[in-house]
């Protein structure tokens, strides 16, 4: 089994790139405290399940168009960062009111996500989709003009129109690329590890919990979990290299990595219901506040 994407070969360039991505996540794209409250605090507010449903729709779109799923990761990073800007502050009641407005209006929240995906495709893919075609994908629930207007609102709300945040998969790929030249592991094993790491980072996009974590923390957690199914010897070798890399770069504390690993492990167990501070377990389809975007045709 060959990996879906090969590691980079130039380790010096990879190390420089990894350091740059970590610096960006600590400065330009720093993680936030979160913007969604438990449903019992206000049942009219958008929930983590609403967000997850929109992520799934975005994955349907990029899969249908044969785009990279990293485009969805970039889109949701913009949505999460944009909404975190409106976290209420004692000195800024206007932002608090704006945040409540965004998170209580499901149509507005959905349009924001649509616009973010529309933007992310333009930024990350070689082929863009017109706003008219995007409106068709939304079953004409939104017009092309509404999507374009929301895109402008989104980009204007992001500091300096910053929409190139590194994804967890990009960081994970860099981490594995640093290890590759120094270990003798069968290509088939590398393929399994890389694809599993990619899969776990894609799952993390669906879980609101990870929107409040550093991207590099998700990448490390996914990489550690990806090697957990290898042979004991392989796990020990790769684990030792990962710990060395953790010491060489400005990663999170090991406790944060361990917590992220545990959370990722829960995501691949269908029978496990994830609780987000007492979040409602009712699915979006069972809710009276269902979103209106249909599946991609």
C-alpha positions as CSV (number, residue, x, y, z in Angstrom):
1,X,0.0,0.0,0.0
2,X,1.5,3.3,-1.0
3,X,0.7,6.5,0.9
4,X,-1.8,8.9,-0.6
5,X,0.9,11.6,-0.5
6,X,4.7,11.0,-0.2
7,X,6.8,12.6,2.5
8,X,9.1,15.5,1.6
9,X,12.7,14.5,1.0
10,X,14.7,17.6,1.9
11,X,14.8,17.4,5.7
12,X,16.5,20.8,6.2
13,X,13.8,22.5,4.2
14,X,11.1,20.5,6.0
15,X,12.5,21.6,9.4
16,X,12.5,25.2,8.4
17,X,8.9,24.9,7.1
18,X,7.7,23.1,10.2
19,X,9.3,25.8,12.4
20,X,7.6,28.5,10.3
21,X,4.2,26.8,10.6
22,X,4.5,26.5,14.3
23,X,5.4,30.2,14.6
24,X,2.4,31.1,12.5
25,X,0.0,29.1,14.7
26,X,1.4,30.8,17.8
27,X,1.1,34.3,16.3
28,X,-1.0,34.9,13.3
29,X,-3.3,31.9,13.7
30,X,-3.3,31.4,17.4
31,X,-6.0,29.1,18.8
32,X,-9.0,30.6,20.7
33,X,-11.0,29.9,23.7
34,X,-14.1,28.8,21.8
35,X,-17.3,30.4,20.9
36,X,-20.0,27.7,21.3
37,X,-21.8,27.3,24.7
38,X,-23.4,24.2,26.0
39,X,-27.0,24.0,24.7
40,X,-28.6,24.1,28.1
41,X,-27.2,27.6,28.5
42,X,-29.3,28.8,25.5
43,X,-31.2,26.2,23.4
44,X,-31.6,28.7,20.6
45,X,-27.9,28.9,19.9
46,X,-26.0,26.9,17.3
47,X,-24.6,23.7,18.6
48,X,-21.5,21.6,18.0
49,X,-23.7,19.1,16.1
50,X,-24.8,21.9,13.8
51,X,-21.2,22.7,13.1
52,X,-20.4,19.0,12.5
53,X,-23.2,18.7,10.0
54,X,-21.8,21.6,8.0
55,X,-18.3,20.1,8.0
56,X,-19.8,16.9,6.6
57,X,-21.6,18.9,3.9
58,X,-18.3,20.6,3.0
59,X,-16.6,17.2,2.8
60,X,-19.3,16.1,0.4
61,X,-18.7,19.1,-1.8
62,X,-14.9,18.7,-2.0
63,X,-15.2,14.9,-2.6
64,X,-17.7,15.5,-5.3
65,X,-15.4,18.0,-7.0
66,X,-12.3,15.9,-6.4
67,X,-10.7,18.6,-4.3
68,X,-8.4,18.1,-1.3
69,X,-10.1,17.6,2.1
70,X,-7.5,20.0,3.5
71,X,-9.6,22.7,1.8
72,X,-12.3,22.0,4.3
73,X,-9.8,22.2,7.2
74,X,-8.8,25.6,5.9
75,X,-12.4,26.7,5.5
76,X,-13.4,25.7,9.1
77,X,-10.3,27.3,10.5
78,X,-11.5,30.6,9.0
79,X,-15.0,30.1,10.3
80,X,-13.8,29.3,13.9
81,X,-11.3,32.1,14.0
82,X,-13.8,34.6,12.6
83,X,-16.5,33.7,15.2
84,X,-13.9,33.7,18.0
85,X,-13.2,37.4,17.2
86,X,-16.7,38.1,18.5
87,X,-16.1,36.5,21.9
88,X,-17.8,38.9,24.4
89,X,-15.5,41.2,26.3
90,X,-16.5,43.4,29.2
91,X,-15.0,46.4,27.3
92,X,-16.7,45.6,24.1
93,X,-20.4,44.9,24.4
94,X,-20.8,45.4,20.6
95,X,-18.8,42.3,19.9
96,X,-20.8,40.3,22.4
97,X,-24.1,41.3,20.7
98,X,-22.6,40.5,17.2
99,X,-21.5,37.1,18.4
100,X,-24.9,36.2,19.8
101,X,-26.4,37.3,16.5
102,X,-24.1,35.1,14.4
103,X,-24.6,32.1,16.7
104,X,-28.4,32.3,17.1
105,X,-29.1,32.7,13.3
106,X,-28.6,29.2,11.7
107,X,-29.0,30.6,8.2
108,X,-26.3,33.2,8.8
109,X,-24.0,30.6,10.4
110,X,-24.6,28.3,7.5
111,X,-23.9,31.0,4.9
112,X,-20.7,31.9,6.7
113,X,-19.5,28.3,6.3
114,X,-20.5,28.2,2.7
115,X,-18.6,31.4,2.0
116,X,-15.6,30.1,3.8
117,X,-15.5,26.9,1.7
118,X,-16.0,29.0,-1.4
119,X,-13.0,31.1,-0.4
120,X,-10.9,28.2,0.6
121,X,-11.4,26.5,-2.7
122,X,-10.2,29.7,-4.5
123,X,-7.1,29.9,-2.2
124,X,-6.1,26.3,-2.1
125,X,-7.3,24.6,-5.3
126,X,-6.1,25.0,-8.9
127,X,-9.6,25.3,-10.2
128,X,-12.1,27.7,-8.6
129,X,-15.9,27.3,-8.5
130,X,-18.0,30.3,-9.6
131,X,-20.4,31.8,-7.1
132,X,-23.3,30.9,-9.4
133,X,-22.3,27.2,-9.4
134,X,-21.8,27.4,-5.6
135,X,-25.3,28.8,-5.3
136,X,-26.6,25.8,-7.3
137,X,-24.8,23.4,-4.9
138,X,-26.7,25.1,-2.1
139,X,-30.0,24.3,-3.9
140,X,-30.3,28.1,-4.6
141,X,-31.0,28.6,-0.9
142,X,-28.4,31.4,-1.1
143,X,-27.8,33.6,-4.2
144,X,-24.4,34.1,-5.7
145,X,-24.5,37.7,-4.4
146,X,-25.2,36.6,-0.9
147,X,-22.2,34.2,-1.0
148,X,-19.9,36.9,-2.4
149,X,-21.1,39.4,0.2
150,X,-20.5,37.0,3.0
151,X,-17.1,36.2,1.6
152,X,-16.2,39.8,1.9
153,X,-17.5,40.0,5.4
154,X,-15.5,36.9,6.4
155,X,-12.2,38.2,4.9
156,X,-12.7,41.7,6.3
157,X,-13.3,40.2,9.7
158,X,-10.1,38.2,9.6
159,X,-7.0,40.2,10.5
160,X,-5.2,41.2,7.3
161,X,-7.4,38.8,5.3
162,X,-5.3,35.9,6.6
163,X,-6.6,32.7,5.1
164,X,-3.5,30.5,4.8
165,X,-3.3,28.8,8.2
166,X,-1.3,25.5,8.2
167,X,-3.5,22.4,8.6
168,X,-2.9,19.6,11.0
169,X,-2.2,17.2,8.1
170,X,0.4,19.6,6.6
171,X,2.2,19.7,10.0
172,X,1.8,15.9,10.4
173,X,3.3,15.3,7.0
174,X,6.3,17.5,7.9
175,X,6.8,15.6,11.1
176,X,6.8,12.2,9.3
177,X,9.1,13.6,6.6
178,X,11.7,14.5,9.3
179,X,11.7,10.9,10.5
180,X,11.7,9.1,7.2
181,X,15.4,9.3,6.3
182,X,16.5,7.9,9.7
183,X,14.4,4.8,10.0
184,X,14.2,1.6,8.0
185,X,10.5,0.9,7.8
186,X,8.7,-0.9,4.9
187,X,7.0,1.3,2.4
188,X,3.7,-0.4,3.1
189,X,3.9,0.5,6.7
190,X,4.6,4.2,5.9
191,X,1.6,4.1,3.6
192,X,-0.6,2.9,6.5
193,X,0.8,5.4,9.0
194,X,0.4,8.4,6.7
195,X,-3.1,7.5,5.6
196,X,-4.2,6.9,9.2
197,X,-2.6,10.2,10.3
198,X,-4.5,12.0,7.4
199,X,-7.8,10.3,8.3
200,X,-7.5,11.3,12.0
201,X,-6.8,14.9,11.1
202,X,-9.9,14.9,8.9
203,X,-12.0,13.5,11.7
204,X,-10.6,16.3,14.0
205,X,-12.0,19.0,11.8
206,X,-15.5,17.6,12.5
207,X,-15.1,17.9,16.3
208,X,-15.5,21.4,17.7
209,X,-13.2,20.5,20.6
210,X,-10.2,20.6,18.3
211,X,-11.0,24.1,17.0
212,X,-9.8,25.3,20.4
213,X,-6.5,23.3,20.2
214,X,-3.2,24.1,18.5
215,X,-3.0,22.6,15.0
216,X,0.4,21.1,15.8
217,X,-1.1,19.4,18.8
218,X,-3.7,17.7,16.6
219,X,-0.9,16.8,14.2
220,X,1.2,15.2,16.9
221,X,-1.7,13.4,18.4
222,X,-2.8,12.0,15.1
223,X,0.8,10.9,14.3
224,X,1.2,9.2,17.7
225,X,-2.1,7.4,17.3
226,X,-1.3,6.4,13.7
227,X,1.8,4.5,14.8
228,X,0.0,2.8,17.7
229,X,-1.1,-0.1,15.4
230,X,2.4,-0.8,14.2
231,X,4.6,-3.6,15.6
232,X,6.2,-3.0,19.0
233,X,9.6,-2.4,17.5
234,X,8.2,0.1,15.0
235,X,6.2,1.9,17.7
236,X,9.3,2.2,19.9
237,X,11.5,3.6,17.1
238,X,9.0,6.0,15.7
239,X,7.9,7.1,19.2
240,X,11.5,7.9,20.2
241,X,11.9,10.1,17.1
242,X,8.6,11.8,17.7
243,X,9.7,12.7,21.3
244,X,13.0,14.1,20.0
245,X,11.1,16.2,17.5
246,X,8.8,17.5,20.3
247,X,11.9,18.7,22.1
248,X,13.3,20.4,19.0
249,X,10.3,22.5,18.2
250,X,7.9,24.7,20.2
251,X,5.1,22.1,20.6
252,X,2.5,21.9,23.3
253,X,3.1,20.2,26.6
254,X,3.0,16.4,26.6
255,X,-0.2,16.5,28.7
256,X,-2.0,18.5,26.0
257,X,-0.8,16.0,23.4
258,X,-2.1,13.1,25.5
259,X,-5.5,14.7,25.9
260,X,-5.8,15.2,22.2
261,X,-4.8,11.6,21.6
262,X,-7.5,10.4,23.9
263,X,-10.1,12.6,22.2
264,X,-9.0,11.3,18.7
265,X,-9.3,7.7,20.0
266,X,-12.9,8.4,20.9
267,X,-13.7,9.7,17.4
268,X,-13.0,6.4,15.8
269,X,-15.4,4.5,18.1
270,X,-18.9,4.9,16.6
271,X,-20.6,3.7,19.8
272,X,-19.0,6.5,21.8
273,X,-21.0,9.7,22.2
274,X,-18.7,12.7,22.7
275,X,-19.9,15.2,25.3
276,X,-19.0,18.8,24.8
277,X,-19.6,20.3,28.3
278,X,-23.0,18.6,28.4
279,X,-23.8,19.1,24.7
280,X,-27.1,17.7,23.5
281,X,-26.7,14.2,22.0
282,X,-29.6,14.8,19.5
283,X,-28.4,14.7,15.9
284,X,-29.0,17.6,13.6
285,X,-31.6,15.6,11.6
286,X,-33.6,15.0,14.8
287,X,-33.6,18.7,15.6
288,X,-36.3,21.1,14.8
289,X,-33.6,23.5,13.7
290,X,-32.4,21.6,10.7
291,X,-30.1,23.2,8.2
292,X,-31.4,23.6,4.7
293,X,-28.4,22.7,2.5
294,X,-29.1,19.5,0.6
295,X,-26.6,16.8,-0.4
296,X,-24.5,17.6,-3.4
297,X,-26.1,16.3,-6.6
